[in-house]
Amino acid sequence: MAKPEIVICLGSSCFARGNERNVQVIEEYLARHGLQDEVDLVLNGALCRGRCAEGPIVVINGEVHGQVDEGTMLELLKRALPGKE
């Protein structure tokens, strides 16, 4: 079974709008639930998603999510990693 993939845009707009904190939220969540080896976390700054006005952008398993704040990030993680609470 393939690992879930989380792609965080680290382009300047997304980074300034909150993806710096979203990276921390993801790392803390994975550590708290012992999932560091079960998820592929991709930090992507060079290849902007091209949706800067919707940022911060987070892509989980190919699905693009815009305007992701800390609360939304936690909900997305719970949905992407069911049964891992």
N, C-alpha and C positions, 0 to 999 in steps of 0.2 A: 504494500500500500504506500502511495506517495505521501511524502510529508506535506503538511499545509505550507503554503508560501505566503509570506507577508512582505510586500514591497513598500518601502517608505520613500516618498520623494523628498530629497534633500536639496532641491533647487532653492534658490534664495527666497523666493516668495513663500513656498510651503514651509521652509525652515523658520522664517520670521513669523509666520502665522500660527505655528504651534507644533510642527513635526519634530522639533528638538525635544519637546516634552513627550510627544507620542512615542518616540524611541525609548525614552526612560520608562514610560508606562508599560510598554511591551516587555522590555528586559526584566522589570520588576515582576510582572505577571508570570512570565515564563519561569523565573527563579523561584517564586513563591509556590508554584504548582509543579516544580521539578520537570519542566517541559523543554529545557534548553536544547536537548538533543532530538526533540520530536518535531521541531519547527524550523524551516529554512527562513531566516530573516535576511532580507536583501536591502541594503541601504543604497539608494540610487539617486545620485545627484547629477551625474553627467547627462543622463537621458531624461530630461524633464518630461512630465506627462502631458505638457501643453495645455493644461487646464488650470492655469495659475489663478484665475478669478474664483475658482471653486475651492481653492486650497484651504487648509492643508489636505493633500491627496494621499490616501492609503489604498493599496490594492491588496486584497486578500483572495487568494486562489483565483486570480484573474478578474475579480469583480472590483470595479473602481468605486471608491467612496470619497465624497468631497465634504469639506467643512468638518473634518473630524477633530473634535476636541477630546479631552481626557475621558469624559463620561461615555462618549460615543465609542472611543477606542476600547474601553473595557467591555462594552456590550458586543462589539464586533468580535473581540477575542473569545468571549463566552460562546457566541454562535459558531465561530470557526473551529473551536476546540470543545465540542460537546462531551459531557461526561468527564471532563478534566478538572472539575471544581474541587 
